Amino acid sequence: MGIILRITGEQHRMLRDHLFPGDGYEAVSVGICGRHHATKHHILCLRRIVHVPYDDCSIRETDRVTWPTGQLNDLLDEATERGEAIVKFHSHPNGLDQFSLVDDKSDADLFASIHGWTDGEEPHVSVIMLPSGRMIARAVHTDGSFSPIARIAIAGDNIIFFDTDHDQGAVEKEQDRHARLFGESTTRLMRRLSVGVLGCSGTGGPLCEMLGRLGIGHLIAVDPDVVSFENLNRIPNSTRDDAEKSSLKVDIVARAVNSMGMGTVVVPIAENIAESTIAVRALAGCDVLFGCVDSAEGRHVLTKIATFYNIPYFDTGVKLEAGHGGRIDQVCGSVHYLQPGKSTLLDRGVYDMERVRAEGLRRRDPEEYHEQLRSNYIQGVDEIRPAVVTVNTLFAARAVNEFLARLHPYRLDDNIEFAVYSESLSQMERYHFREDRYDRALLAKYVGHGDIRPLLNSPELTEREVCS
């Protein structure tokens, strides 16, 4: 099982600022990580960083640093109590892109003490940062052995992956045209990525189609709903036979992507994310998340997954407003890019907690929902909205292009300028906004928590233990 270390863009910036103060000497920071045990990977999510003051280091030179490990005590107590991982970061200002003999001796001594203190069998991690911001990491095991970290993932304005092992073979012929634009490295990277999509209807359906054509390695599709006759106007690859049989939307996606023969592995999950630990855990293991739902509750849960597990999240939404007699009042849509620890859709006013509560009540107790609605205790939830395949597909493409821009920056402007991209087809206007236009919500305190009980700090996601 490989190990993945996930870091937010803000955490990466903080580490770089401290580890490279400009004097050319090594420096040290220490972090604590929540854990997630996915199917194929042991994922560590950086939660908290403590910078070791320069003046506290007895030695700081271009190729070594000696620091007081007593500063670790509080982190060790916390890691022991929560079953978390300790990670040491230090810089190589001389640009050495491997662990030195000095590093080997230092890590052997330090992590022997850490393993003894935490008294666990799971690995901890040591990381080198180079002046470019590139990072190299290794796990340190209880027997003192080292092993390379499979991936360091950074969810910032750009989405960056530092992979230890990656294929250098020729790009498959069906991906040749993509490689001519994005290059072979990015094209091969997409084959190694796991992408989660919540919502497989009018926007999620075409979005999954595009991800399959791009050659994404693994696609996790989550949607509990079935195809109906009302869906046939906008879900790609759906048929009247699917509507008559009430086929699951995720099965339509799986059937379509599998039939391409492009190698994408599709995992369909027909469950409601608000109450399914299976869906939450599957999405938590993904490298990138897409939200293609109208519901506030679904968006809120997906935001929490992205925050707890340090995952970049793209949300797309479409708004169609029709008046009487065929008059169209508004046709517009938006793509939001969300970085863990920064502003959320809640901060940006896309939804509010009143609507989250109302949708949750309607799902759990429809009778009580309608009673409270009649009594004006809650705000009603719109159940039927206009939907048009051309508009939904357009904004699905906008979301995928935004993902590609973060993975392989191609715009003349920096990605920091595009936290939100909005477009009105009725007014023929486009807008984009920076991240710093918005404040942060309380969800930022959950960055990097990983697996806790209950999952996402949500009572509905309490996992039951089975006794045998």
Phi, psi and omega per residue, in radians:
M1 nan 2.167 3.128
G2 -1.359 2.796 3.129
I3 -1.958 2.326 3.091
I4 -2.081 2.328 3.066
L5 -1.902 2.147 -3.133
R6 -1.902 2.290 -3.090
I7 -2.293 2.448 3.072
T8 -1.384 2.817 3.099
G9 -1.067 -0.667 3.130
E10 -1.174 -0.705 3.094
Q11 -1.101 -0.724 3.112
H12 -1.067 -0.735 3.121
R13 -1.119 -0.767 3.134
M14 -1.076 -0.740 3.116
L15 -1.112 -0.769 -3.111
R16 -1.122 -0.711 3.134
D17 -1.083 -0.708 -3.105
H18 -1.370 -0.723 -3.035
L19 -1.306 -0.310 3.111
F20 -2.256 1.326 -3.102
P21 -1.327 -0.108 3.090
G22 1.844 -0.032 -3.112
D23 -1.658 -0.054 3.093
G24 1.431 0.134 -3.124
Y25 -1.891 2.704 3.107
E26 -1.158 2.669 3.094
A27 -2.489 2.942 -3.016
V28 -2.366 2.473 2.923
S29 -2.337 2.734 3.128
V30 -2.265 2.466 -3.126
G31 -2.299 2.963 3.084
I32 -2.270 2.413 -2.997
C33 -2.191 2.351 2.904
G34 -1.255 2.759 -3.088
R35 -2.027 2.652 2.970
H36 -2.484 2.144 3.124
H37 -1.673 1.658 3.124
A38 -1.467 3.123 -3.084
T39 -1.065 -0.782 -3.049
K40 -1.955 -0.182 -3.028
H41 -2.402 2.646 2.946
H42 -1.754 1.936 -2.991
I43 -1.793 2.273 3.093
L44 -1.942 2.228 -3.071
C45 -1.995 1.977 -3.089
L46 -1.102 2.169 -3.053
R47 -1.908 -0.708 -3.021
R48 -2.540 2.482 3.137
I49 -2.156 2.390 2.999
V50 -2.124 2.097 3.122
H51 -1.525 2.290 3.083
V52 -1.405 2.085 -3.126
P53 -0.987 2.450 -3.133
Y54 -1.009 -0.722 -3.075
D55 -1.207 -0.317 3.120
D56 -1.412 -0.212 -3.135
C57 -1.453 2.210 -3.140
S58 -1.289 -0.470 3.077
I59 -2.360 2.259 2.978
R60 -2.404 1.918 -3.136
E61 -2.271 -3.121 -3.091
T62 -1.219 -0.357 -3.067
D63 -2.297 0.255 3.086
R64 -2.866 2.735 3.074
V65 -2.585 2.385 3.072
T66 -2.078 2.233 -3.006
W67 -2.413 2.722 -3.095
P68 -1.378 1.952 -3.081
T69 -1.297 -0.103 3.081
G70 -1.041 -0.395 3.109
Q71 -1.171 -0.206 3.140
L72 -1.398 -0.274 -2.936
N73 -0.949 -0.824 -3.131
D74 -1.107 -0.719 3.122
L75 -1.137 -0.667 3.141
L76 -1.139 -0.723 3.082
D77 -1.065 -0.746 -3.124
E78 -1.156 -0.768 -3.137
A79 -1.120 -0.673 3.139
T80 -1.139 -0.761 -3.113
E81 -1.154 -0.645 -3.025
R82 -1.792 -0.009 -3.122
G83 1.200 0.561 -3.049
E84 -1.687 3.068 -3.100
A85 -1.876 2.534 3.004
I86 -1.692 2.409 3.083
V87 -2.273 2.265 3.075
K88 -1.765 2.281 3.066
F89 -1.980 2.340 2.946
H90 -2.526 2.791 -3.018
S91 -1.736 2.682 2.944
H92 -2.082 1.422 -3.088
P93 -1.103 -0.322 3.095
N94 -1.432 -0.057 3.054
G95 1.512 0.093 3.118
L96 -1.064 2.105 -3.010
D97 -1.725 0.670 3.055
Q98 -2.743 2.872 3.097
F99 -1.297 2.330 -3.122
S100 -1.527 3.008 3.064
L101 -1.094 -0.618 3.067
V102 -1.099 -0.738 3.094
D103 -1.076 -0.720 -3.135
D104 -1.027 -0.825 -3.124
K105 -1.153 -0.760 -3.126
S106 -1.092 -0.809 -3.123
D107 -1.170 -0.659 3.128
A108 -1.057 -0.764 -3.128
D109 -1.228 -0.830 -3.060
L110 -1.115 -0.868 -3.015
F111 -1.349 -0.349 2.973
A112 -1.090 -0.723 3.100
S113 -1.186 -0.701 -3.127
I114 -1.126 -0.793 3.117
H115 -1.103 -0.666 3.116
G116 -1.151 -0.642 -3.124
W117 -1.255 -0.853 -3.044
T118 -1.373 -0.357 3.046
D119 0.933 0.779 3.102
G120 -2.190 2.918 -3.118
E121 -1.668 -0.175 -3.036
E122 -1.479 2.658 -3.038
P123 -1.317 2.759 2.938
H124 -1.997 3.128 -2.917
V125 -2.390 2.529 3.013
S126 -2.110 2.376 -3.036
V127 -2.279 2.383 2.964
I128 -1.811 2.389 2.964
M129 -1.982 2.340 3.103
L130 -1.694 2.832 -3.092
P131 -0.957 -0.508 3.128
S132 -1.258 -0.224 -3.035
G133 1.712 -0.183 3.080
R134 -1.106 2.584 -3.101
M135 -2.237 2.509 3.094
I136 -2.210 2.325 -3.032
A137 -2.392 2.725 3.038
R138 -2.500 2.619 3.040
A139 -1.524 2.572 3.051
V140 -2.067 2.102 -3.012
H141 -1.681 2.970 -3.052
T142 -1.093 -0.470 3.125
D143 -1.498 0.094 3.126
G144 1.528 -0.031 -3.130
S145 -1.377 2.737 3.101
F146 -1.929 2.585 2.993
S147 -2.555 2.509 -3.103
P148 -1.121 2.542 2.990
I149 -1.350 2.340 -3.089
A150 -1.140 -0.673 -3.050
R151 -2.724 2.449 2.871
I152 -1.956 2.140 -3.100
A153 -1.967 2.267 -3.138
I154 -2.059 2.062 -3.126
A155 -1.752 1.498 3.138
G156 -2.144 -2.715 3.060
D157 -1.004 -0.643 2.931
N158 -1.854 2.635 3.071
I159 -1.746 2.053 -3.000
I160 -2.111 2.380 3.064
F161 -2.184 2.164 2.988
F162 -1.800 1.751 -3.091
D163 -1.721 2.429 3.111
T164 -1.327 -0.883 -3.123
D165 -1.959 2.163 3.025
H166 -2.593 2.515 -3.046
D167 -1.184 2.518 3.103
Q168 -2.007 0.198 -3.130
G169 -1.245 3.061 -3.134
A170 -1.155 2.532 3.071
V171 -1.190 2.433 3.132
E172 -1.003 2.597 -3.052
K173 -1.103 -0.502 3.128
E174 -1.271 -0.241 3.105
Q175 -1.835 0.119 -3.045
D176 -1.048 -0.734 -3.104
R177 -1.173 -0.571 3.066
H178 -1.168 -0.750 -3.118
A179 -1.101 -0.522 3.127
R180 -1.161 -0.433 3.094
L181 -1.674 -0.905 -3.017
F182 -1.623 -0.138 -3.102
G183 1.513 2.783 -3.085
E184 -1.206 -0.613 -3.087
S185 -1.082 -0.875 3.138
T186 -1.163 -0.664 3.137
T187 -1.104 -0.750 3.098
R188 -1.191 -0.621 3.119
L189 -1.025 -0.751 -3.120
M190 -1.040 -0.540 3.095
R191 -1.168 -0.420 -3.104
R192 -1.637 -0.051 -3.049
L193 -1.612 2.625 3.015
S194 -1.998 2.160 -3.065
V195 -2.073 2.319 3.091
G196 -1.847 2.356 3.130
V197 -2.170 2.129 3.050
L198 -1.745 2.010 -3.111
G199 1.779 2.042 -3.043
C200 -2.183 0.664 -3.110
S201 -1.813 -2.196 -2.984
G202 -1.108 -0.627 3.106
T203 -1.719 -0.767 -3.120
G204 -1.138 -0.583 3.140
G205 -1.070 -0.988 3.114
P206 -1.143 -0.531 3.111
L207 -1.113 -0.756 3.091
C208 -1.116 -0.660 3.088
E209 -1.013 -0.794 -3.127
M210 -1.159 -0.715 3.123
L211 -1.089 -0.685 3.089
G212 -1.109 -0.741 3.136
R213 -1.173 -0.505 3.110
L214 -1.332 -0.220 3.099
G215 1.532 0.496 3.059
I216 -1.020 2.436 -3.060
G217 -1.195 -0.905 -3.135
H218 -2.259 2.400 3.132
L219 -2.201 2.035 3.076
I220 -1.748 1.963 -3.086
A221 -1.886 2.140 -3.073
V222 -2.120 2.144 3.080
D223 -2.999 2.194 -3.105
P224 -1.486 -0.139 -2.943
D225 -1.528 2.863 3.113
V226 -1.929 2.825 3.101
V227 -1.316 2.348 3.043
S228 -2.172 3.007 -3.125
F229 -1.097 -0.514 3.119
E230 -1.190 -0.339 -3.117
N231 -1.498 -0.310 -2.959
L232 -1.128 -0.327 -3.112
N233 -1.318 -0.131 -3.019
R234 -2.566 -0.106 3.140
I235 -1.679 1.973 -3.132
P236 -1.025 2.502 3.038
N237 1.254 0.035 3.070
S238 -1.493 2.641 -3.068
T239 -2.291 2.938 3.062
R240 -1.070 -0.597 3.099
D241 -1.087 -0.685 3.086
D242 -1.097 -0.705 3.138
A243 -1.166 -0.721 3.130
E244 -1.140 -0.605 -3.127
K245 -1.573 -0.059 -3.065
S246 0.941 0.875 3.120
S247 -1.139 2.556 3.103
L248 -1.209 2.438 3.133
K249 -1.080 -0.665 -3.130
V250 -1.161 -0.508 3.093
D251 -1.258 -0.566 3.060
I252 -1.104 -0.779 3.113
V253 -1.062 -0.852 -3.109
A254 -1.057 -0.755 -3.133
R255 -1.078 -0.752 -3.084
A256 -1.203 -0.829 -3.090
V257 -1.205 -0.690 3.104
N258 -1.099 -0.630 -3.097
S259 -1.202 -0.306 3.115
M260 -1.149 -0.552 -3.080
G261 1.226 0.469 -3.096
M262 -1.604 -0.049 3.088
G263 1.661 -0.085 3.109
T264 -1.175 2.278 3.082
V265 -1.606 2.086 -3.095
V266 -1.823 2.292 3.056
V267 -2.027 1.782 3.124
P268 -1.465 2.306 3.126
I269 -2.228 1.856 -3.080
A270 -1.615 1.153 -3.121
E271 -2.402 2.750 3.111
N272 -1.458 2.129 -3.042
I273 -1.089 -0.440 -3.090
A274 -1.254 -0.288 -3.074
E275 -2.374 0.206 -3.062
S276 -2.033 1.950 3.053
T277 -1.190 -0.504 3.109
I278 -1.088 -0.826 -3.135
A279 -1.148 -0.770 -3.132
V280 -1.069 -0.816 -3.118
R281 -1.128 -0.671 3.130
A282 -1.139 -0.770 3.135
L283 -1.211 -0.565 3.122
A284 -1.123 -0.418 3.121
G285 -1.477 -0.065 -3.085
C286 -1.434 2.710 3.096
D287 -1.422 -0.503 -3.089
V288 -2.533 2.538 3.131
L289 -2.109 2.509 3.001
F290 -2.164 2.335 3.039
G291 -1.897 2.143 -3.118
C292 -2.249 0.836 -3.114
V293 -2.199 2.676 3.049
D294 -1.530 -0.378 -2.984
S295 -1.251 2.430 3.059
A296 -1.173 -0.661 -3.114
E297 -1.116 -0.805 3.118
G298 -1.075 -0.755 3.115
R299 -1.119 -0.659 -3.115
H300 -1.171 -0.765 3.129
V301 -1.147 -0.722 3.133
L302 -1.127 -0.647 3.068
T303 -1.079 -0.705 3.123
K304 -1.155 -0.701 3.091
I305 -1.051 -0.830 -3.140
A306 -1.045 -0.641 -3.100
T307 -1.321 -0.864 -3.112
F308 -1.091 -0.538 -3.011
Y309 -2.017 0.228 3.036
N310 0.961 0.962 -3.094
I311 -2.073 2.360 3.023
P312 -1.198 2.537 -2.993
Y313 -2.393 2.220 3.066
F314 -1.904 2.201 3.117
D315 -2.026 2.351 3.096
T316 -2.201 2.442 -3.135
G317 -2.515 2.581 -3.124
V318 -2.166 2.438 3.111
K319 -2.200 2.094 3.092
L320 -2.142 2.158 3.131
E321 -2.137 2.103 -3.100
A322 -1.986 2.435 3.087
G323 -1.757 -2.912 -3.117
H324 -1.303 2.614 3.018
G325 1.179 0.487 3.114
G326 1.447 0.114 3.111
R327 -1.265 2.406 3.091
I328 -1.869 2.091 -3.118
D329 -1.539 -0.641 -3.095
Q330 -2.736 2.387 2.986
V331 -2.358 1.917 -3.076
C332 -2.688 3.000 3.109
G333 -2.878 2.927 -3.112
S334 -2.510 2.673 2.955
V335 -2.147 2.141 3.101
H336 -1.872 2.336 3.003
Y337 -1.862 2.208 -3.038
L338 -2.105 2.178 3.094
Q339 -1.764 2.351 3.134
P340 -1.014 2.283 -3.133
G341 1.640 -0.213 3.101
K342 -1.855 -2.847 -3.006
S343 -1.115 2.576 -3.133
T344 -1.939 3.075 3.047
L345 -1.099 -0.486 3.071
L346 -1.139 -0.793 3.097
D347 -1.107 -0.605 -3.048
R348 -1.501 0.042 3.051
G349 1.366 0.292 3.122
V350 -1.232 -0.604 3.050
Y351 -2.577 2.975 3.052
D352 -2.298 2.905 -3.059
M353 -1.206 -0.394 3.079
E354 -1.113 -0.722 3.128
R355 -1.242 -0.639 3.089
V356 -1.032 -0.789 -3.141
R357 -1.134 -0.715 -3.124
A358 -1.126 -0.763 3.139
E359 -1.154 -0.662 3.105
G360 -1.119 -0.704 3.116
L361 -1.166 -0.712 3.117
R362 -1.081 -0.645 3.140
R363 -1.253 -0.741 -3.048
R364 -1.436 -0.656 -3.003
D365 -2.577 1.422 -3.087
P366 -0.998 -0.644 -3.136
E367 -1.122 -0.796 3.138
E368 -1.158 -0.633 3.101
Y369 -1.024 -0.872 -3.116
H370 -1.174 -0.557 3.090
E371 -1.156 -0.789 3.130
Q372 -1.200 -0.552 3.097
L373 -1.154 -0.753 3.107
R374 -1.119 -0.558 -3.107
S375 -1.550 0.067 3.136
N376 1.095 0.473 3.082
Y377 -1.425 -0.432 -3.134
I378 -2.334 2.833 3.091
Q379 -1.501 2.419 -3.118
G380 -1.208 2.733 3.137
V381 -1.909 2.179 3.104
D382 -1.147 2.265 -3.074
E383 -1.868 -0.464 -3.118
I384 -2.236 2.163 -3.139
R385 -2.246 2.710 3.035
P386 -1.111 2.661 3.105
A387 -2.659 2.340 -3.104
V388 -2.349 2.269 -3.013
V389 -1.027 -0.670 -3.093
T390 -1.130 -0.715 -3.113
V391 -1.247 -0.796 3.132
N392 -1.049 -0.755 -3.119
T393 -1.170 -0.650 3.104
L394 -1.009 -0.826 -3.074
F395 -1.387 -0.385 2.950
A396 -1.110 -0.753 3.106
A397 -1.144 -0.662 3.093
R398 -1.048 -0.728 -3.124
A399 -1.148 -0.760 3.141
V400 -1.174 -0.668 3.088
N401 -1.145 -0.594 3.080
E402 -1.143 -0.713 3.058
F403 -1.045 -0.807 3.134
L404 -1.114 -0.617 3.122
A405 -1.171 -0.558 3.107
R406 -1.365 -0.553 -3.119
L407 -1.393 -0.638 -3.084
H408 -2.447 1.402 -2.996
P409 -0.928 2.119 -3.095
Y410 -2.229 -0.103 -3.115
R411 -1.374 2.703 3.055
L412 -1.175 -0.617 3.086
D413 -1.568 2.649 3.111
D414 -1.169 2.673 -3.126
N415 -1.108 -0.377 3.122
I416 -1.017 -0.393 -3.097
E417 -1.362 -0.144 -2.942
F418 -2.172 0.846 3.023
A419 -1.101 -0.588 3.091
V420 -2.337 2.310 2.988
Y421 -2.116 2.154 3.138
S422 -2.198 2.605 -3.116
E423 -2.543 2.304 3.058
S424 -1.895 2.062 3.107
L425 -1.396 -0.456 3.127
S426 -1.320 -0.572 3.128
Q427 -1.774 -0.143 -3.124
M428 0.947 0.885 3.105
E429 -2.273 2.621 3.113
R430 -2.213 2.554 -3.129
Y431 -2.411 2.644 2.943
H432 -2.558 2.602 -3.014
F433 -2.331 2.599 3.119
R434 -1.425 2.775 3.086
E435 -1.047 -0.697 -3.038
D436 -1.285 0.058 3.001
R437 -1.282 -0.317 -2.989
Y438 -2.065 2.688 3.032
D439 -1.522 3.012 3.098
R440 -1.801 2.590 3.118
A441 -1.675 3.092 -3.132
L442 -1.141 -0.287 3.138
L443 -1.067 -0.373 -3.121
A444 -1.036 -0.430 -3.116
K445 -1.234 -0.212 -3.123
Y446 -1.698 0.132 -3.134
V447 -0.980 2.240 3.008
G448 1.271 0.233 -3.125
H449 -1.219 -0.440 3.132
G450 1.102 -2.546 -3.112
D451 -1.313 2.028 2.974
I452 -2.231 2.991 3.091
R453 -2.012 2.231 -0.167
P454 -1.241 2.833 3.112
L455 -0.946 2.371 3.114
L456 1.022 0.311 -3.093
N457 1.015 0.572 -3.111
S458 -1.991 2.075 -3.138
P459 -0.991 -0.516 3.141
E460 -1.205 -0.261 -3.097
L461 -1.875 0.440 3.081
T462 -1.151 2.255 -3.136
E463 -1.651 2.234 -3.121
R464 -1.502 2.365 3.078
E465 -1.520 2.409 -3.120
V466 -1.769 2.171 3.122
C467 -1.662 2.425 3.133
S468 -2.234 nan nan
